[in-house]
Amino acid sequence: MTQSPPSGDVRFLVTGAQGCIGAWVVYRLVTAGYAPVAFDLDPEPRRLRLIATPDEMASVRFVAGDITDGDHLARVISAQGITHIIHLAALQVPACRADPLLGARINVLGTLNVFEAARRFPDQVRRIVYASSAAVFGPEEIYTTLPVPDSGPLAPTSHYGVFKQCNEGNARIYWQDHGLSSIGLRPWTVYGVGRDQGMTSDPTRAILAALRGQRFHIGFGGRTDMQYVDDVAHIFIACALAPCEGAPVFNLHSDVVTVDAIIDAIDAAVPGARDLITHGDRPIAIAPVLDDRGLRSLLGDVPHTPLSVGIADTAERFRRLLAASWQG
C-alpha cells in the first residue's frame, strides 16, 4: 500500500484521538508529514506519549472537546480548515453494556454530530472515515457464507454492535441525501501499546502482565482476528486519502488464531508467559473470519504484520517503557 505525500491543503481531524487507535493514527499522520488536530474529551495524551517523541507531539494541535457538542465540533472544523475526518470517538463494549443511554449518546449521537458538522462545510470536508466494528456481525454458526463478506447479514449481540450498525446505516443516508462521502471500517481484535480498554484488550494487557511477572486471565476463548494497531492506523489514513465516493463499509482481516496461539506468541516474545496466562473457554459471539476483498480492491496492498512480529514489537515497546520507569 502506498500513501500519497502530504498536500498543503489536507488537514486531518481525529476524534477520539486519545484512544489506542486514535493515538496511533495521530502518530502515523505526524510521521507522514501531516499536522493533525487531535479532538478528545480527555485533554491528556497519555497513549500518544507512549509511542511518539516530544518533537513529534509538537506537530499535533490538541483540542479538548465533547463529541456530543456538535456546535463546538463544527467550529473546530471551520477554524482549523479540516478537510478529512477520522472519527474514532466511542465507548467500548463494557461501557455500553453498563450504560446503554450514555453509549448511544456518544457512539450514535456523537457520530451523527460528526456527519452533521461535516455537512455544514460541503466545499471543505472531503471525506469521513469512521470506526465501525466487527461487532456488527453475529456468531460464526449463523453464517452460511464464510469468510463473511462486507455485505454479510448484520446480527450484533451487544449494544455496542447495534450502535455501530446504526452508524453504518446513517452514513449511507448522508451519502444518499447529501452526497457526503464516507468509509466505515470494521476492526476486530486490535492489539498493541495503548490498548488498555475494551473487551478485546486482554491480549495486550496479557503481554504487559507477563513482562511484569504477573498472572493474567484472558476472558474469552475460541478464535479471533488479531490486528496490529499500527496496521489499523495506516488503513484508516489510507482510506481517508483514497479516491472513493459513496458510503462503503469494509471488513478488516489479519491473522485469525485461537487464544492458545496468542498465548504461544506471547510466550515466544516473553519467555515464561505460558505459565502466567490463562484464558476462558467461551468465544466472543462474532464471526472470526471476515472477507476483506472490498478493502483490498480499494487500497491494493493492505498492511499486515504477522502475529508473532506484532506481539514481539509490542513486548519490546513495553520493555522500553518499563525500563524508563513507566507505571502503566
Secondary structure, DSSP 8 states (H G I E B T S, - for coil): -------TT--EEEETTTSHHHHHHHHHHHHTT---EEEES----HHHHHHS-HHHHTT-EEEE--TT-HHHHHHHHHHTT--EEEE-----HHHHHH-HHHHHIIIIIHHHHHHHHHHT-TTT--EEEEE--GGGS--GGG-SSSSB-TTS-----SHHHHHHHHHHHHHHHHHHHH---EEEEE--EEESTT--SSGGGHHHHHHHHHHTT--EEES-BSEEEEEEHHHHHHHHHHHHHS---S--EEE---EEEEHHHHHHHHHHHSTTGGGTEEE-S-B-SS-S-B--HHHHHHHSS-----HHHHHHHHHHHHHHHHHTT---
